[in-house]
Amino acid sequence: MRNRTNFRFLFTLIILISLTFGAFYLHITNGSFDMTVLEVIKTFLRIDPNEKFDLVIFDFRLPRIILAILVGIGLGIAGAVLQGVTKNGLADPGILGINAGAGAAIVIFMFFFQITLKSVSMSSNLSIMMMPFFGFVGGTLAAALIFLFSFKNQRIDMQRLILTGIAINSGFGALSMYISLKMNPQDFEMAAVWMAGSIYSANWIYVWSILPWIILFSFIIYRKAYLLDYFQLEEDSIKSLGIAIEREKKLLLLASVGLISACVSVSGSIGFIGLMAPHIARQLVGIHHRYVIPVSAAVGMLLLVFSDFIGKTVFAPSELAVGVVVSIIGIPYFLFLLVKSKN
């Protein structure tokens, strides 16, 4: 039985990675400047280098695709953790307001950074590397407020959790809008596009700024994945196993907030990936989080790369923010889950 489960897990992972490679191929060869597979391969292998191809692939398309992969992985894993800790299948970084908290902190950073460090532009390496830290502070504050107001009789009340998350989301969203309206027109335009959830301006600095966060927190979460299985039991049963529930929950939540904050810092608020990916993963490989977390990462990666490709090409030469494309897919799925949970 165990071997069968492992085979199912590996087979699912291979299929998802193969589909992501398919989306990668479509993304890197199509756009305002189409390329053939042979031209892409020659560019990668440095055969007859062409400056135009180098610019399109290495400066524009490749960092954008890799950033979509990293953000999809981070949001997929974070969603699996939030749903596991709260025992609520509707928990999602966007719905709970953690995205909004991280986003508000980064918008504030954008606003004040321009005033205090006018000699350094927002596109500088320093500012980009600092953004995940500010996002982490905002995301942690949002998470703390959500769980503080969700406690009832020393336990998290699921109904309060969702309602508090919606309120926190609205509050931080309003704060972000207020701060962005105080910006000059150029910075406001940049902030507005970013808040919609977009990675079209990706570059290698964005990739390097979030890569350590994704690696570190994903590793921590995967090492603690078995605890998420125990968290589905009653708390008295968990305590009888000698598990320090509150400490482990806080560690997992901080790790998930770190992932969310890093993702939000480079892509803005992209919702529903953290909601859909864990549900799809559980349908594919079962409920054990040792399998759910890697598959959630793979599903999130596939969803975001494909959604960004759709946003880039469907309305060409104009582009649709990837956050909007994901929402078009995610809102019906969320309504489906609501109806399913009610029944």
Long-range contacts (C-beta under 8 A, 24 or more apart in sequence): 5-285, 5-286, 5-288, 5-291, 8-284, 8-285, 8-286, 9-285, 9-291, 9-294, 9-295, 12-284, 12-285, 12-295, 12-298, 13-294, 13-295, 13-298, 16-295, 16-298, 16-299, 16-301, 16-302, 17-298, 19-302, 20-69, 20-298, 20-301, 20-302, 20-305, 23-302, 23-305, 23-306, 23-309, 24-65, 24-305, 26-309, 27-61, 27-64, 27-65, 27-305, 27-308, 27-309, 27-312, 28-57, 28-61, 28-62, 28-65, 30-309, 30-312, 30-313, 31-56, 31-61, 31-312, 31-313, 31-316, 32-316, 32-317, 59-203, 63-202, 63-203, 63-204, 63-206, 63-207, 64-199, 64-200, 64-202, 64-308, 65-305, 65-308, 66-202, 66-207, 67-199, 67-202, 67-206, 67-207, 67-210, 67-266, 67-267, 68-199, 68-202, 68-301, 68-304, 68-305, 68-308, 68-322, 69-301, 69-304, 69-305, 70-207, 70-210, 70-211, 70-214, 70-263, 71-199, 71-210, 71-263, 71-266, 71-267, 71-270, 71-304, 72-273, 72-277, 72-297, 72-300, 72-301, 72-302, 72-303, 72-304, 72-305, 73-214, 73-218, 73-297, 73-298, 73-300, 73-301, 74-210, 74-213, 74-214, 74-217, 74-218, 74-259, 74-260, 74-262, 74-263, 74-300, 75-259, 75-260, 75-263, 75-270, 75-273, 75-274, 75-277, 75-300, 75-304, 76-273, 76-274, 76-277, 76-278, 76-281, 76-296, 76-297, 76-298, 76-299, 76-300, 76-301, 76-303, 77-217, 77-218, 77-221, 77-256, 77-259, 77-293, 77-296, 77-297, 77-300, 78-256, 78-257, 78-259, 78-260, 78-263, 78-274, 79-273, 79-274, 79-275, 79-276, 79-277, 79-278, 79-296, 79-300, 80-228, 80-274, 80-277, 80-278, 80-281, 80-289, 80-292, 80-293, 80-296, 81-221, 81-228, 81-252, 81-253, 81-255, 81-256, 81-293, 82-253, 82-256, 82-274, 83-278, 84-228, 84-231, 84-232, 84-252, 84-289, 85-228, 85-231, 85-249, 85-252, 85-253, 85-256, 86-156, 86-158, 86-161, 87-158, 87-231, 87-232, 88-158, 88-161, 88-162, 89-279, 89-337, 89-341, 90-162, 90-275, 90-334, 90-337, 90-338, 90-341, 91-161, 91-162, 91-165, 91-275, 92-271, 92-272, 92-274, 92-275, 93-256, 93-260, 93-271, 93-274, 94-169, 94-269, 94-270, 94-271, 94-272, 94-274, 94-275, 95-162, 95-165, 95-166, 95-169, 95-271, 95-275, 95-334, 96-142, 96-143, 96-146, 96-161, 96-162, 96-165, 96-168, 96-169, 97-142, 97-146, 97-164, 97-165, 97-166, 97-167, 97-168, 97-169, 97-170, 97-171, 97-172, 98-139, 98-142, 98-143, 98-146, 98-257, 98-260, 99-139, 99-169, 99-260, 99-264, 99-269, 99-270, 99-271, 100-142, 100-168, 100-169, 100-170, 100-171, 100-172, 100-173, 100-176, 100-269, 101-138, 101-139, 101-140, 101-141, 101-142, 101-143, 101-145, 101-168, 101-172, 102-135, 102-136, 102-138, 102-139, 102-142, 102-257, 102-260, 102-261, 102-264, 102-265, 103-135, 103-138, 103-172, 103-173, 103-176, 103-195, 103-264, 103-268, 103-269, 104-138, 104-172, 104-173, 104-175, 104-176, 104-179, 105-134, 105-135, 105-137, 105-138, 105-139, 105-141, 106-131, 106-134, 106-135, 106-138, 106-264, 106-265, 107-175, 107-176, 107-179, 107-180, 107-191, 107-195, 108-134, 108-138, 108-179, 109-134, 110-183, 110-187, 110-190, 110-191, 111-179, 111-180, 111-182, 111-183, 111-187, 114-183, 114-187, 122-187, 122-190, 125-205, 128-205, 128-206, 128-209, 128-266, 129-205, 129-208, 129-209, 131-209, 131-265, 131-266, 132-209, 132-210, 132-213, 132-261, 132-262, 132-265, 132-266, 134-265, 135-260, 135-261, 135-262, 135-264, 135-265, 136-257, 136-258, 136-261, 136-262, 137-261, 138-172, 138-261, 139-257, 139-258, 139-260, 139-261, 139-264, 140-254, 140-257, 140-261, 142-168, 142-172, 143-253, 143-257, 147-253, 155-235, 193-268, 193-321, 194-268, 195-268, 195-269, 196-268, 196-269, 196-321, 196-323, 196-324, 197-267, 197-268, 197-269, 197-270, 197-271, 197-321, 197-322, 197-323, 197-324, 197-326, 197-327, 198-267, 198-268, 198-321, 198-322, 198-323, 199-266, 199-267, 199-308, 199-322, 200-312, 200-319, 200-321, 200-322, 202-266, 206-266, 209-262, 209-265, 209-266, 210-262, 210-263, 210-265, 210-266, 213-258, 213-259, 213-261, 213-262, 214-259, 214-262, 216-258, 217-255, 217-256, 217-258, 217-259, 217-262, 218-259, 218-297, 220-251, 220-255, 221-252, 221-255, 221-256, 221-259, 221-293, 222-290, 222-293, 222-294, 224-248, 224-251, 224-252, 224-255, 225-289, 225-290, 225-292, 225-293, 226-289, 226-290, 227-252, 228-252, 228-289, 228-292, 228-293, 229-287, 229-288, 229-289, 229-290, 232-287, 267-322, 267-323, 268-321, 268-323, 269-323, 270-304, 270-322, 270-323, 270-326, 271-323, 271-326, 271-327, 271-330, 272-326, 272-327, 272-329, 272-330, 272-331, 272-333, 272-334, 273-300, 273-303, 273-304, 273-326, 273-330, 274-300, 275-330, 275-333, 275-334, 275-337, 276-303, 276-329, 276-330, 276-333, 277-303, 279-333, 279-337, 303-329
